[in-house]
Amino acid sequence: MMSRMRVLISCAVVLCAGLLAAPSSRATALGREPGGGQVRLLSTTLVGLWAYDDEGLRADADPLRVQSFSTEVELGVARRLTLRAHLPWVIASTADQAGLEQLSSIGDVTLGGQLRLTDEGPVALSARLDVKVPAYEGKPTVRGRAAEGGPALGDGQVDATALLLLGGRLPFAGFLDVEAGYRLRTGEVTDAVVGGGRVGVRVLERRLLVALRFDTVVSLDPPEDRAERLGQGGATLGPWVAVRVVNALHVEMGAYYVGRGRNAPGGVQLSAGLWLPF
């Protein structure tokens, strides 16, 4: 119980720090205006070179590669309400002495809604609820891989994640987006506290965005009175850039290091994508 309270308190501290650092904003937390939205095409590749055990210690593991090709859509349906959808196609593969094993399928489909809590002003603040539903048959993973060995498309669990988002502008064309919340995992894996965001700057007449992005998933320990498995958790950090190429069309790229984890793969993750507001 105490470990859970410490995580929740840390989460609140992160949010308060972001709130104080954001004097003015036109941020992600504002969502989309009614009838407006955004389409995003994103490719991510996780290269797992090692693994983290349940204690967070680094362990040897067979090489793992997980590629995801996703379509994300945001649509403003009311003055304060934005609906969101994320549809990925996932290709997962592992290699060992027996050779290469590969799976491919639609991955975890995420549907959600975001409610803006503030009007135009010094702080952009929103609440969001996302529900993740696997479009495949799967079981809880072990260090990012299937329980019986080999690749896994995901943990096969339905998740509901409640988040608080805030964002704002920093001096010298800087910007900040921060989010934190709680992830309720169904089935046989433990819940988690999640957080992340980016801090960066706009340059070249705001055509280029350069940021440092971070994401964390802190899995809670299994209760003593319940037979649950530790859910996958980890922390990633790395640079992210986006360039406006034609009108509102942007190209983005990112590279992240998975430097911490529990029951998770470790390595590097690369991303590239296009997004277009409308």
C-alpha positions in Angstrom: 0.0 0.0 0.0 2.8 2.4 0.9 4.6 1.8 -2.4 1.3 2.6 -4.3 0.9 5.8 -2.3 4.5 6.9 -3.1 3.9 6.4 -6.8 0.6 8.4 -6.7 2.3 11.2 -4.8 5.2 11.3 -7.3 2.6 11.5 -10.1 0.9 14.5 -8.5 4.3 16.2 -8.0 5.1 15.8 -11.7 1.7 17.3 -12.6 2.1 20.3 -10.3 5.6 21.0 -11.6 4.3 21.1 -15.2 1.4 23.3 -14.1 3.8 25.9 -12.6 6.0 25.8 -15.7 3.3 26.5 -18.3 2.5 30.2 -18.3 0.5 30.2 -21.5 -0.6 27.5 -23.9 -2.1 26.2 -27.1 -1.2 22.6 -26.3 -2.2 19.0 -26.8 -4.4 19.2 -23.7 -6.7 21.6 -25.5 -8.0 18.8 -27.8 -9.7 19.6 -31.1 -12.4 22.2 -31.9 -15.8 20.8 -33.1 -15.5 19.5 -36.6 -11.7 19.7 -36.6 -9.2 16.9 -36.0 -6.0 15.2 -36.9 -4.9 12.1 -38.8 -1.5 10.5 -37.9 0.3 7.6 -39.6 3.0 6.2 -37.3 5.6 3.5 -37.6 7.5 2.3 -34.5 10.2 -0.4 -34.1 11.3 -1.8 -30.8 14.6 -3.7 -30.9 14.8 -5.8 -27.7 18.5 -6.6 -27.0 18.0 -7.7 -23.4 15.3 -7.9 -20.8 14.3 -6.8 -17.3 13.1 -9.3 -14.7 10.4 -8.7 -12.1 13.0 -7.0 -9.8 14.1 -4.6 -12.5 17.4 -6.3 -13.0 18.9 -6.6 -16.5 18.8 -10.2 -17.8 19.9 -11.9 -21.0 17.2 -12.7 -23.5 16.7 -13.8 -27.1 16.6 -10.9 -29.6 13.2 -9.4 -30.0 11.8 -7.1 -32.7 8.3 -5.6 -32.6 7.2 -3.3 -35.5 3.9 -1.4 -35.4 2.2 0.5 -38.2 -0.6 2.6 -36.8 -3.3 4.9 -37.8 -4.5 7.5 -35.2 -7.5 9.8 -35.6 -8.7 12.6 -33.4 -12.0 14.4 -34.0 -13.6 17.2 -32.1 -17.3 16.4 -31.6 -18.3 19.1 -29.1 -16.9 22.3 -27.7 -14.8 20.5 -25.1 -14.9 16.9 -26.2 -12.5 15.1 -28.6 -12.8 11.4 -29.6 -9.7 9.4 -30.3 -8.9 6.0 -32.0 -5.7 4.1 -32.5 -5.5 1.1 -34.9 -2.1 -0.8 -35.2 -0.8 -3.6 -37.3 1.9 -5.4 -35.4 4.7 -7.7 -36.5 6.6 -9.4 -33.7 9.6 -11.7 -34.1 12.2 -13.5 -32.0 15.4 -15.3 -33.0 17.1 -18.1 -31.1 19.1 -21.2 -32.0 16.0 -22.8 -33.5 15.6 -20.0 -35.9 13.3 -17.0 -36.5 9.7 -17.0 -35.3 7.2 -14.3 -36.4 3.6 -13.3 -35.7 1.6 -10.5 -37.4 -1.9 -9.3 -36.7 -4.0 -6.3 -35.7 -2.7 -5.3 -32.3 -4.2 -3.5 -29.4 -7.0 -1.2 -30.6 -7.5 1.9 -28.4 -10.6 4.0 -28.3 -10.9 7.0 -26.0 -12.3 10.4 -25.3 -10.7 13.7 -24.0 -12.6 16.4 -22.1 -11.1 19.8 -21.9 -11.3 21.3 -18.4 -10.1 24.8 -19.1 -10.9 27.6 -21.5 -8.3 29.6 -23.3 -5.9 30.9 -20.7 -2.5 30.4 -19.0 -3.0 26.6 -18.6 -4.4 23.9 -20.8 -5.8 21.1 -18.7 -7.8 18.0 -19.9 -9.0 14.6 -18.6 -8.8 11.6 -20.9 -10.1 8.0 -20.7 -8.7 5.3 -23.1 -9.8 1.7 -23.4 -7.4 -0.8 -25.0 -8.9 -3.9 -26.5 -6.7 -6.7 -28.0 -7.7 -7.8 -31.5 -5.9 -11.1 -31.1 -5.7 -14.0 -28.7 -2.9 -13.6 -26.2 -1.8 -14.2 -22.6 0.2 -12.1 -20.1 3.7 -11.7 -21.4 7.0 -12.6 -19.8 9.7 -9.9 -20.3 7.9 -8.8 -23.5 7.7 -12.3 -24.9 5.1 -15.0 -24.9 4.9 -17.1 -21.7 5.9 -20.2 -23.6 8.7 -18.4 -25.4 8.6 -16.8 -28.8 7.1 -13.4 -29.9 4.0 -11.8 -28.5 1.7 -9.2 -30.1 0.8 -7.9 -26.6 -0.3 -9.0 -23.2 -3.8 -9.9 -24.4 -5.5 -7.9 -21.6 -8.2 -5.2 -21.7 -6.9 -2.0 -20.1 -8.7 1.2 -19.1 -6.4 4.2 -18.6 -7.5 7.5 -16.9 -5.2 10.5 -17.5 -4.8 14.1 -16.6 -3.1 16.2 -19.3 -1.6 19.6 -19.1 0.4 21.7 -21.4 1.7 25.2 -22.1 4.3 27.4 -23.7 7.7 28.1 -22.1 9.9 31.1 -22.7 11.9 31.4 -26.0 9.3 29.5 -28.1 9.5 26.5 -25.8 6.6 24.1 -25.1 5.6 21.5 -22.5 3.1 18.6 -22.6 2.8 16.4 -19.5 0.4 13.5 -18.7 -0.1 11.2 -15.8 -2.7 8.7 -14.7 -3.7 5.2 -13.6 -4.0 2.1 -15.8 -6.5 -0.5 -14.7 -5.5 -3.9 -16.2 -8.0 -6.7 -16.3 -7.2 -10.4 -16.2 -4.1 -11.7 -14.5 -1.7 -8.8 -14.6 -1.3 -5.9 -12.1 -2.3 -2.3 -12.6 0.1 0.5 -13.3 0.7 4.3 -12.8 1.6 5.9 -16.1 3.1 9.2 -17.1 5.0 10.9 -19.8 5.4 14.0 -21.9 7.8 16.1 -23.9 9.6 19.4 -23.4 11.0 21.3 -26.4 11.3 24.3 -28.5 10.0 25.6 -31.9 12.6 27.1 -34.3 12.9 28.2 -37.9 9.7 30.3 -37.7 8.0 27.4 -35.9 8.5 25.0 -38.8 10.8 22.7 -36.7 9.9 21.2 -33.3 12.7 19.7 -31.3 11.9 18.0 -28.0 13.0 15.5 -25.4 10.3 12.9 -24.9 9.8 10.6 -21.9 7.3 7.8 -21.0 7.0 5.7 -17.9 4.8 2.8 -16.9 5.2 1.9 -13.2 3.6 -1.5 -12.6 2.3 -2.1 -9.1 3.3 -5.2 -7.1 0.9 -8.1 -7.0 -1.3 -8.2 -3.8 -0.5 -11.0 -1.5 -4.1 -12.2 -1.5 -4.5 -12.4 -5.3 -2.8 -14.6 -7.9 -1.7 -11.9 -10.3 1.4 -11.6 -12.5 3.5 -8.4 -12.5 2.4 -6.3 -15.5 5.0 -5.0 -18.0 6.5 -1.7 -17.0 9.3 0.5 -18.2 10.8 3.9 -18.8 11.9 5.4 -22.2 13.7 8.6 -22.9 15.0 10.2 -26.2 14.9 13.0 -28.8 11.8 13.7 -30.9 11.6 16.1 -33.9 8.8 17.2 -36.2 9.1 19.4 -39.4 6.2 21.2 -41.1 6.7 20.4 -44.8 3.6 21.5 -46.7 0.9 23.7 -45.2 -0.1 21.8 -42.0 1.5 18.5 -42.9 4.3 17.4 -40.5 6.9 14.7 -40.6 8.1 13.4 -37.2 11.0 11.1 -36.1 12.1 9.8 -32.7 14.7 7.6 -31.1 14.3 6.3 -27.5 16.3 4.3 -25.0 14.5 1.8 -22.8 16.7 2.3 -19.8 14.5 0.9 -17.0 11.9 -1.8 -16.7 10.2 -4.7 -14.9 9.0 -7.8 -16.6 9.8 -6.0 -19.9 12.2 -6.0 -22.9 15.1 -3.5 -22.9 16.7 -1.9 -25.9 16.0 0.9 -28.3 12.8 2.1 -30.0 12.7 4.1 -33.3 9.6 6.0 -34.7 8.7 7.9 -37.8 5.4 9.3 -38.9 3.2 11.9 -40.7 0.4 13.9 -39.1 -2.1 16.3 -40.7 -4.5 18.5 -38.8 -7.8 19.3 -40.5 
